Amino acid sequence: MKFFALVFSLCLLLITNSIFSQETQKSVFHANRGNENNWLEYKNNNQALYDIITNKAFKLLEERTERVNKLKTRGNWINYQNELKTKLFVSLDKFEKTPLNPKITGKIKRDNFTVEKILFESHPNFHVTACFFLPNERQKPAPAVIYCSGHTELGFRSEVYQRVILNLVEKGFIVFAFDPIGQGERLQYPDPKTNKSMVGSSTKEHTYAGVQTLLTGTSLTDYFIWEGVRVLDYLETRKEVDMKRIGITGRSGGGTQSAMIAAYDERIYASAPECYITTFERLLQSIGPQDAEQNPYNAIANGFDHPDFMHLRVPKPTLIVTTTHDFFSQQGARESFAEAQKSYTAFNKSENIGMVEDFGVHESTKNNRESVYAFFQEHLKLPGDNTDKEMELFTVEELFVTETGQLGNSIKGETVFNLNQKYFEKKEIPQNELKEKIREISGIKFNREMKSAVYTGKFVDDDFEVEKYFLENDQKDFALPVYLIQNPEKETKNILVWLHAEGKEKVLESVFLPEMLKNGFTVISADLPGIGELFDPGFSGDGFIKKVPFNYTFGANMAGLSVPGIQAEAIDLLVQFVEKEKNLQQNKIYAFVEGEINSSFLHFTAFKNPFSKILLLNPFESNRSLIETEYYDPKLAFYVPPGSLPFYDFGDLVSLLPEDSFKIINPVNAFGETVDSENNTEILDFLNQ
């Protein structure tokens, strides 16, 4: 009997330990079976932020497709072009055609051509490094091809780009190759000791600068397009160039530039973007939004998609150059080509839209290069052999335009950081229009209704117990994970909605929590989209700066949304939970918000404010300072809606709170440093008053 009693006791102990182990799982979505088992319905719930963005984008793209399908005649397409150009390119109106001040800093002579090293200003004191390749034997005047470089720190000096450039020159074309912003000799954040970027790769150079321009309502796209405009202005000064026969091409990021510049400037006659054209639907389904310049401001919300790069050019010749295994979806390229054929057919110029597809990855294949040469030979009226030949390449240093190989060490000029401040314009709006502008800029709709609060268990600490819930809404796009934290020995006096920038589990670690519970608060906390259990560790992209995923920012902006706006709508669900939960009713609701997430919270309270008291800990004190600080904290910029700075700032959001209902403690500056430092007792004193 003793033996069986011992076995029974051991079994009971194992069962108890197993139950305890399950109950101490902190994940709201744990299904209480094993250590790794979560609710199957919400297995991918950590993708909530991206799903919200793409759901909106896909809906907008469907609406665009419905509109395009109704375009039948040439007149329909001309009206469509005019409307789209007005929406898409209006932000370029602030740029002026100022003196180019071109200089030739050196020449290289080879047997069959000459290279002139060119320096000019696309904006006042904002220098562009370029090379003008001039064949000895050529038509007079001769056709010219603008070559745009993809994402490489070498710019057009890269071997794969030189190969195309020199083959075109060998075939009699003048070629103008220039360094894009943040590449080659044009780093925006150069380390003077190493000539390398202080922020990282070329995509990071673009993103770090591009976020600042985006906050002012301008995509870095505008700067890249304007570079192309000024290149064309320079070519107009060269008597060797026939401006009626201008082509443009480039691969990858160079394909992006080629497509955008050709869509904007009518002086481009023939365009051959390579390894870029897809559709936004396929892009968002596959690799997601790319770095800053690839995301025109509010593009999808304004009815724009990749086929429009061709529609805006019709009937001028365009060749879409693709590979079968490019990371820019080949299916998207095929769909863009199919749609582009409609507008070209309406203009009776179906022969002017083409597509070449070769077996390969994200690369320039021999067949594709020869197709590009043949395309320009035909449409720029320079017939000849289109064979891709082995060429004697230049060393990187040979093609330096500056003495040091970096503008930052050679010429003290402007950067995008400087230009963005000069072009920034504060726009005064009446106080009675502020809320509507906040709603418009942030994309807030408040169109979700909480349908159910699903209880998934409880775990116990020495000083408190935590009930776990997730909130389902009528759109069924994500579930919001929630903690309800109580001291079981204390009667609830008030409700404290406590939000932390790093998630609800950080609340459990706070030194303030035991004191709050002791004073009779029931604490409600949640992980908003992009945070805690709604953070997707598998999300990746080329717009990450110090682990801050600006690819979300770019995608949201294109769809007419913003990260703070999305999170504000999630806070609305949390408040609905508090107001509907019977055990929480008849109590005052307070709020305690920590870190960058203060911005999202204030976007919520701009429209709905059920809180008797609000405590803001470590908020960002001035959004404007983000564009005034060259090396800003990217974490802070992530929580500022693109396009908001001309219209409102942190102080404007705070001004919408009732006086004496809130307290701000230890705000931070654009570096993420605390500006003021108050004693922690200030927090407890304010909430316990």
C-alpha positions in Angstrom: 0.0 0.0 0.0 2.9 2.4 0.8 4.3 1.7 -2.7 1.0 2.6 -4.4 0.6 5.7 -2.2 4.1 6.8 -3.2 3.3 6.3 -6.9 0.0 8.2 -6.5 1.8 11.1 -4.8 4.4 11.3 -7.5 1.8 11.2 -10.3 -0.2 13.9 -8.5 3.0 16.0 -8.2 3.8 15.6 -11.9 0.2 16.5 -12.9 0.3 19.6 -10.6 3.7 20.7 -12.0 2.4 20.2 -15.5 -0.7 22.3 -14.8 1.4 25.0 -13.1 3.8 25.0 -16.1 0.9 25.6 -18.4 -0.6 28.3 -16.2 2.6 30.2 -16.1 2.8 30.6 -19.9 2.7 34.3 -20.4 1.5 34.2 -24.0 -2.1 35.2 -24.4 -2.4 32.8 -27.4 -1.0 29.7 -25.7 -3.5 26.9 -26.1 -2.7 25.2 -22.7 -1.3 22.1 -24.4 2.4 21.6 -24.4 5.0 24.3 -24.3 4.8 25.6 -27.9 1.2 25.1 -28.8 -0.7 28.3 -29.7 -4.3 28.9 -31.0 -4.2 27.8 -34.6 -6.5 30.6 -35.7 -3.9 33.1 -34.5 -0.7 31.3 -35.3 0.4 34.2 -37.5 -1.1 36.9 -35.4 2.3 38.5 -34.9 2.0 39.6 -38.5 -0.9 41.9 -37.5 0.8 45.2 -38.4 1.8 44.0 -41.9 -1.6 42.4 -42.5 -3.5 45.6 -41.6 -1.3 47.5 -44.1 -1.6 45.0 -46.9 -5.3 44.5 -46.4 -5.8 48.2 -47.0 -3.4 48.3 -49.9 -5.0 45.3 -51.6 -8.4 46.9 -51.3 -7.1 50.2 -52.9 -5.4 48.2 -55.7 -8.7 46.4 -56.4 -10.4 49.7 -56.7 -7.7 51.0 -59.1 -8.0 47.8 -61.2 -11.8 48.4 -61.5 -11.2 51.9 -62.7 -8.5 50.9 -65.2 -10.7 48.2 -66.7 -13.2 51.0 -67.6 -10.6 52.9 -69.7 -11.2 52.1 -73.3 -10.4 55.1 -75.6 -7.3 57.2 -76.1 -9.2 60.1 -74.5 -10.0 58.0 -71.4 -6.3 57.3 -71.0 -5.2 60.9 -71.5 -7.6 62.0 -68.7 -6.3 59.2 -66.5 -2.7 60.3 -67.2 -3.4 63.9 -66.3 -5.2 63.1 -63.1 -2.5 60.7 -62.0 0.3 63.1 -62.7 -1.4 65.8 -60.7 -1.6 63.5 -57.6 1.7 61.8 -58.0 4.0 64.6 -58.9 2.6 67.7 -57.2 5.2 67.5 -54.5 8.0 68.1 -57.0 6.6 71.6 -57.6 8.7 73.0 -54.7 12.0 72.2 -56.6 13.3 74.9 -58.9 15.6 74.7 -61.9 18.5 76.6 -60.4 21.9 77.0 -62.1 23.7 73.7 -62.7 27.2 75.2 -62.4 28.7 72.3 -64.3 32.4 71.5 -64.1 34.6 69.1 -65.9 37.1 67.8 -63.3 39.0 65.5 -65.5 39.2 63.5 -68.7 40.2 60.0 -69.7 40.9 59.3 -73.4 40.7 55.8 -74.8 41.1 54.7 -78.4 37.4 54.9 -79.3 35.9 57.3 -76.8 36.5 60.0 -74.2 35.2 60.1 -70.6 34.6 63.5 -69.1 34.2 63.7 -65.3 31.3 65.9 -64.6 30.2 67.8 -61.4 27.0 69.7 -61.4 24.4 71.0 -58.9 20.9 69.5 -59.0 19.9 71.9 -56.2 22.0 74.9 -55.0 25.3 73.5 -53.7 24.0 69.9 -53.9 26.5 68.2 -56.1 26.1 65.3 -58.5 29.1 63.2 -59.6 28.8 61.8 -63.1 30.7 60.7 -66.2 29.9 61.7 -69.8 31.0 58.9 -72.2 31.6 60.3 -75.7 32.3 58.0 -78.6 34.8 59.3 -81.1 32.8 58.0 -84.1 29.2 59.0 -83.6 26.3 60.7 -85.3 26.2 64.4 -84.9 24.2 65.1 -82.9 24.1 61.6 -81.4 21.5 59.8 -79.3 22.3 59.6 -75.6 21.4 57.0 -72.9 21.2 57.9 -69.3 22.4 55.1 -67.1 21.0 54.8 -63.6 22.9 52.7 -61.0 21.4 50.1 -58.7 22.1 49.7 -55.0 25.9 49.5 -54.8 28.3 51.6 -52.9 30.3 52.0 -56.1 27.6 53.7 -58.1 28.1 53.4 -61.9 31.7 52.2 -61.3 30.5 48.7 -60.5 31.7 46.1 -63.0 28.2 44.9 -64.0 27.2 48.5 -64.8 30.4 49.4 -66.6 29.8 46.5 -68.9 26.5 47.9 -70.1 27.8 51.5 -70.3 30.8 50.6 -72.3 28.9 48.4 -74.7 26.5 51.2 -75.4 29.4 53.6 -76.0 31.0 51.0 -78.4 27.8 51.0 -80.4 27.9 54.8 -80.8 25.7 56.0 -78.0 26.6 58.9 -75.7 26.1 57.6 -72.2 25.7 59.8 -69.1 26.1 57.8 -65.9 25.7 59.5 -62.5 25.9 58.5 -58.8 22.5 58.3 -57.1 22.0 59.9 -53.7 23.8 57.9 -51.0 26.0 56.0 -53.4 29.3 56.2 -55.2 30.9 59.6 -54.3 27.6 60.9 -52.8 27.3 59.4 -49.4 25.0 61.5 -47.2 26.5 60.2 -44.0 30.2 59.8 -44.7 32.8 58.9 -42.1 35.6 61.3 -42.9 38.2 58.8 -41.7 37.1 55.8 -43.8 35.0 57.3 -46.6 32.4 54.7 -45.7 28.8 55.4 -44.6 28.1 56.0 -41.0 24.7 54.4 -41.3 25.4 51.4 -43.5 24.6 50.2 -47.0 23.1 52.2 -49.8 19.6 51.2 -48.9 20.2 52.4 -45.3 21.6 55.7 -46.7 18.4 56.1 -48.6 16.1 55.0 -45.8 17.7 57.1 -43.0 17.5 60.3 -45.1 14.2 59.3 -46.7 12.4 58.9 -43.4 13.2 62.6 -42.6 11.8 63.7 -46.0 8.7 61.5 -45.5 7.9 63.3 -42.3 7.6 66.6 -44.2 5.3 65.0 -46.7 7.9 64.4 -49.4 9.2 60.9 -50.5 12.8 60.6 -51.3 11.4 59.5 -54.6 11.0 63.2 -55.5 14.7 63.8 -55.0 15.6 60.9 -57.2 13.3 62.0 -59.9 14.6 65.5 -59.8 18.1 64.2 -60.2 17.0 62.8 -63.5 15.4 66.1 -64.5 18.6 68.0 -63.9 20.6 65.3 -65.8 18.4 66.1 -68.8 18.9 69.8 -68.2 22.6 69.2 -68.4 22.4 67.1 -71.5 20.6 70.0 -73.2 23.7 72.1 -72.7 25.8 69.6 -74.8 25.7 70.2 -78.5 26.8 66.6 -79.1 23.5 65.3 -77.8 20.3 64.9 -79.9 17.6 65.7 -77.3 15.0 64.1 -79.5 16.7 60.8 -79.0 17.2 60.2 -75.3 17.0 56.8 -73.6 17.2 55.7 -70.0 18.0 52.4 -68.4 19.3 50.8 -65.3 19.0 47.6 -63.2 17.4 47.1 -59.8 17.5 50.5 -58.0 18.6 51.8 -61.4 15.4 50.3 -62.8 13.4 52.1 -60.2 15.0 55.4 -61.2 14.6 54.7 -64.9 10.9 54.0 -64.5 10.2 57.0 -62.4 12.2 59.6 -64.3 10.8 58.4 -67.6 7.3 58.6 -66.3 7.8 62.2 -65.1 10.0 63.9 -67.8 8.7 63.8 -71.3 12.2 64.4 -72.7 12.9 60.7 -72.2 11.9 59.0 -75.5 12.9 55.4 -74.8 12.9 53.7 -71.4 14.2 50.2 -70.5 13.9 49.6 -66.7 15.5 46.3 -65.7 14.8 44.0 -62.8 12.3 46.3 -61.1 8.9 46.4 -62.7 6.3 44.2 -60.9 3.0 45.2 -59.3 2.5 46.5 -55.8 0.2 43.5 -55.0 3.0 41.0 -55.9 5.6 43.1 -54.2 3.6 43.2 -50.9 2.8 39.5 -51.2 6.5 38.6 -51.7 9.4 40.8 -50.4 7.4 43.8 -49.1 8.1 47.5 -49.5 11.7 48.4 -50.3 13.9 51.3 -49.3 12.8 54.9 -49.2 13.0 56.1 -52.8 10.9 53.1 -54.1 7.8 54.3 -52.2 6.2 57.5 -53.6 4.2 59.4 -51.0 0.7 57.9 -50.6 1.2 56.2 -54.0 -1.3 53.3 -53.6 -3.8 55.6 -51.9 -3.5 58.0 -54.9 -4.4 55.1 -57.3 -0.8 54.4 -58.5 0.6 51.0 -59.4 3.6 49.8 -61.4 1.8 49.6 -64.8 1.3 53.3 -64.4 5.0 53.8 -65.1 4.2 52.7 -68.6 0.7 54.3 -68.8 2.2 57.7 -68.0 4.6 57.4 -71.0 2.3 56.0 -73.6 2.8 56.1 -76.6 6.6 56.4 -76.2 8.7 53.2 -76.4 9.2 51.2 -73.2 10.9 47.8 -72.7 10.3 45.9 -69.5 13.5 43.8 -68.8 13.0 40.9 -66.4 14.4 37.5 -65.3 12.5 34.4 -64.3 13.8 34.3 -60.7 14.1 37.9 -59.8 13.0 38.8 -56.2 10.8 41.5 -57.9 8.0 39.1 -58.7 8.1 38.0 -62.4 4.3 37.3 -62.2 3.9 41.0 -61.3 6.1 42.0 -64.3 3.9 39.9 -66.6 0.7 41.4 -65.2 2.1 45.0 -65.5 3.0 44.3 -69.2 -0.4 42.9 -69.9 -2.1 46.0 -68.4 0.3 48.4 -70.2 -0.6 46.8 -73.5 -4.2 48.2 -73.1 -3.1 51.9 -73.1 -0.6 51.4 -75.9 -3.3 49.7 -77.9 -5.7 52.5 -77.3 -3.0 54.8 -78.8 -2.5 52.4 -81.8 1.1 52.0 -80.6 1.1 48.4 -79.3 4.5 47.9 -81.0 6.0 50.5 -78.6 5.5 48.4 -75.4 7.7 45.3 -75.1 8.9 42.8 -72.5 11.9 40.6 -72.5 12.2 37.7 -70.0 15.4 35.6 -69.5 16.3 32.7 -67.3 18.1 34.1 -64.3 18.0 35.7 -60.8 18.3 39.4 -60.0 20.9 40.0 -62.6 21.7 41.4 -66.0 21.9 38.4 -68.4 23.6 38.4 -71.8 20.3 38.0 -73.6 18.7 40.9 -71.7 21.7 43.2 -72.2 21.5 42.5 -76.0 17.8 43.1 -75.9 18.3 46.5 -74.3 21.0 47.4 -76.9 18.7 46.4 -79.7 15.8 48.3 -78.2 17.8 51.6 -78.2 19.3 50.9 -81.6 15.8 50.6 -83.0 14.0 53.4 -81.2 16.8 55.9 -81.0 17.6 55.3 -84.7 21.1 54.1 -84.3 21.2 50.7 -86.1 24.1 48.2 -85.6 25.3 45.0 -84.0 23.6 44.4 -80.7 26.2 41.7 -79.5 27.3 42.1 -75.9 31.1 42.3 -76.0 33.8 41.9 -73.4 35.1 45.4 -72.6 38.2 46.8 -70.9 36.8 48.1 -67.6 38.0 51.1 -65.6 39.2 50.8 -62.0 36.9 52.4 -59.5 39.5 55.1 -58.7 39.9 56.0 -62.4 36.3 57.1 -62.5 36.4 59.2 -59.4 35.1 62.7 -60.1 36.4 64.2 -56.9 40.0 64.1 -55.6 39.2 61.9 -52.6 36.4 59.8 -54.1 33.9 61.3 -51.7 32.1 64.6 -51.9 32.0 64.9 -48.1 35.8 65.0 -48.0 36.2 67.1 -51.1 33.5 69.8 -51.3 31.5 71.2 -48.5 28.0 71.0 -50.0 24.5 70.3 -49.0 22.9 67.0 -48.1 19.4 65.7 -48.3 19.2 66.4 -44.6 20.0 70.1 -45.2 17.7 70.4 -48.3 14.8 68.8 -46.5 14.9 71.6 -43.9 15.1 74.3 -46.6 12.1 72.9 -48.5 10.1 72.2 -45.3 7.2 74.6 -45.0 5.0 74.8 -41.8 1.4 75.2 -42.7 -0.9 76.9 -40.3 -4.4 75.4 -39.9 -7.3 76.7 -37.7 -7.7 74.9 -34.4 -11.1 73.7 -35.5 -9.6 71.9 -38.5 -6.8 70.2 -36.5 -8.6 67.0 -35.7 -9.7 66.4 -39.3 -6.1 67.0 -40.5 -4.8 64.5 -37.8 -7.3 62.0 -39.1 -6.4 62.5 -42.7 -2.6 62.3 -42.1 -2.6 59.3 -39.7 -5.3 57.4 -41.6 -7.3 56.8 -38.4 -10.8 55.4 -39.1 -11.9 53.7 -35.8 -13.9 51.2 -37.9 -13.4 48.1 -35.8 -15.8 46.9 -33.1 -14.7 44.5 -30.4 -16.8 41.3 -30.8 -15.5 39.1 -28.0 -12.9 39.0 -25.3 -11.5 35.4 -25.2 -10.2 34.3 -21.9 -7.1 32.0 -22.2 -5.9 31.5 -18.6 -4.2 33.1 -15.7 -0.8 33.1 -14.0 0.1 34.2 -10.5 3.0 36.2 -9.1 3.8 36.8 -5.4 2.0 40.2 -5.5 -0.5 39.9 -8.3 -2.4 37.7 -10.7 -2.7 38.1 -14.4 -5.7 37.1 -16.5 -5.0 36.7 -20.2 -7.4 37.6 -23.0 -7.4 38.3 -26.7 -9.9 40.6 -28.3 -11.5 39.7 -31.5 -13.0 42.4 -33.8 -15.6 42.4 -36.5 -13.1 42.7 -39.3 -11.3 39.6 -38.1 -8.0 40.9 -39.2 -6.1 40.4 -36.0 -6.6 39.6 -32.3 -5.4 42.0 -29.6 -3.5 40.4 -26.7 -4.4 41.8 -23.3 -3.4 41.4 -19.7 -5.8 42.2 -16.8 -3.6 42.5 -13.7 -5.0 42.6 -10.2 -4.0 42.2 -6.5 -6.6 39.7 -5.4 -6.5 41.1 -1.9 -7.4 44.6 -3.0 -10.8 45.9 -4.1 -10.7 47.7 -7.5 -11.0 51.5 -7.1 -9.9 52.6 -10.5 -8.8 51.2 -13.8 -5.3 51.9 -15.2 -4.7 51.4 -18.9 -0.9 51.0 -18.9 0.9 50.9 -22.3 4.6 50.3 -22.7 6.6 50.7 -26.0 8.1 47.3 -25.5 4.9 45.5 -24.7 2.7 44.3 -21.9 5.3 42.0 -20.3 7.4 45.1 -19.5 4.6 46.3 -17.3 5.0 43.1 -15.2 8.7 44.1 -14.6 7.9 47.6 -13.5 8.9 48.7 -10.0 5.7 50.8 -10.0 3.3 47.8 -10.5 3.1 46.5 -6.9 2.5 50.0 -5.6 -0.3 50.7 -8.2 -2.0 47.4 -7.3 -1.6 48.1 -3.6 -3.4 51.4 -4.1 -6.4 49.6 -5.7 -5.7 49.9 -9.4 -6.7 47.1 -11.7 -4.2 47.4 -14.6 -5.1 46.7 -18.2 -2.3 46.3 -20.7 -2.0 45.2 -24.3 0.5 44.6 -27.1 -0.3 46.9 -30.0 0.4 45.9 -33.6 4.2 45.7 -34.0 4.9 45.2 -30.3 5.2 42.2 -28.0 3.2 39.3 -29.2 2.2 41.3 -32.2 5.9 41.8 -33.2 7.0 39.7 -36.1 10.6 38.5 -35.6 10.6 37.0 -39.1 9.8 40.3 -40.9 12.8 41.6 -42.9 13.6 44.3 -45.4 16.1 46.7 -46.6 14.6 49.6 -44.7 15.8 48.6 -41.2 17.9 51.2 -39.3 19.2 50.0 -35.9 16.5 47.2 -36.0 13.7 49.7 -36.6 11.6 48.4 -39.5 10.8 51.4 -41.6 9.6 49.0 -44.4 6.3 49.1 -42.3 6.4 52.9 -42.4 6.8 53.0 -46.2 4.1 50.4 -46.8 1.7 52.1 -44.5 2.2 55.5 -46.1 1.7 54.2 -49.6 -1.7 52.8 -48.4 -2.6 56.1 -46.7 -2.0 54.7 -43.2 0.6 55.3 -40.5 1.9 53.1 -37.7 0.7 55.5 -34.9 -2.8 55.5 -36.6 -2.9 51.8 -36.7 -1.9 51.5 -33.1 -4.4 54.2 -32.1 -7.2 52.0 -33.6 -5.9 49.1 -31.5 -6.1 51.3 -28.3 -9.7 51.9 -29.3 -10.4 48.1 -29.1 -8.7 48.0 -25.6 -10.9 50.8 -24.4 -13.9 49.0 -25.7 -12.9 46.0 -23.7 -12.6 48.1 -20.5 -16.0 49.8 -21.1 -17.8 46.5 -21.9 -16.3 44.3 -19.2 -18.9 44.2 -16.4 -16.3 43.8 -13.6 -14.5 47.0 -14.8 -17.5 49.3 -15.2 -18.4 52.1 -12.8 -14.7 52.8 -12.2 -12.6 55.8 -13.3 -10.2 55.1 -16.1 -6.6 56.4 -15.9 -3.8 56.0 -18.4 -0.1 55.5 -18.0 2.0 55.4 -21.2 5.7 54.8 -21.5 8.1 55.5 -24.3 7.7 56.2 -28.0 4.2 54.7 -28.0 3.0 58.0 -26.5 2.6 59.3 -30.0 0.1 56.5 -30.9 -1.8 57.1 -27.6 -2.1 60.9 -28.3 -3.4 60.1 -31.8 -6.2 58.1 -30.0 -7.0 60.8 -27.4 -7.2 63.4 -30.2 -10.6 61.8 -31.0 -11.6 59.7 -27.9 -10.6 60.4 -24.3 -12.3 58.4 -21.6 -9.4 59.0 -19.2 -9.7 61.0 -16.0 -6.0 61.3 -15.7 -3.1 60.7 -18.1 0.5 60.2 -17.3 3.0 60.4 -20.2 6.5 59.0 -19.4 9.4 59.6 -21.7 7.4 61.0 -24.6 9.2 62.5 -27.6 8.9 66.3 -27.0 9.3 67.6 -30.5 8.6 65.8 -33.8 10.0 68.8 -35.6 13.4 68.2 -34.1 13.7 64.9 -36.0 14.3 66.8 -39.2 16.7 69.2 -37.5 18.9 66.4 -36.0 21.2 64.7 -38.6 21.8 61.6 -36.6 18.3 61.1 -35.0 17.0 58.1 -33.1 15.2 56.0 -35.6 13.0 54.5 -32.9 11.3 57.9 -32.4 10.7 58.6 -36.1 8.9 55.3 -36.5 6.1 56.7 -34.3 5.6 59.9 -36.3 3.1 59.8 -39.1 4.6 60.7 -42.5 3.4 64.1 -43.7 2.4 65.3 -40.2 5.2 67.9 -39.6 3.8 70.7 -41.8 0.5 70.5 -39.9 0.9 69.3 -36.3 3.5 68.3 -33.7 3.6 66.7 -30.2 2.4 69.9 -28.6 -0.6 70.1 -30.8 -1.7 66.6 -29.8 -1.2 67.5 -26.2 -3.2 70.7 -26.6 -6.3 68.5 -27.3 -6.2 67.1 -23.8 -8.2 68.8 -21.0 -6.1 71.1 -18.8 -4.9 69.6 -15.5 -5.8 66.1 -16.7 -2.3 65.0 -17.7 1.3 65.1 -16.7 4.4 64.8 -18.8 7.5 63.3 -17.1 11.0 63.0 -18.4 10.5 63.8 -22.1 13.2 62.8 -24.6 14.9 64.7 -27.5 15.6 63.5 -31.0 18.7 61.6 -29.8 16.5 59.6 -27.5 18.1 61.3 -24.5 16.0 62.4 -21.5 15.6 66.2 -21.4 14.3 66.5 -17.8 14.7 64.1 -15.0 12.1 63.9 -12.3 11.8 61.6 -9.3 9.9 58.4 -9.8 7.6 59.4 -6.9 6.1 62.0 -9.3 4.5 59.1 -11.1 2.8 57.6 -8.1 1.9 60.9 -6.6 0.1 62.1 -9.7 -1.9 58.9 -10.3 -2.8 58.5 -6.6 -4.0 62.0 -6.1 
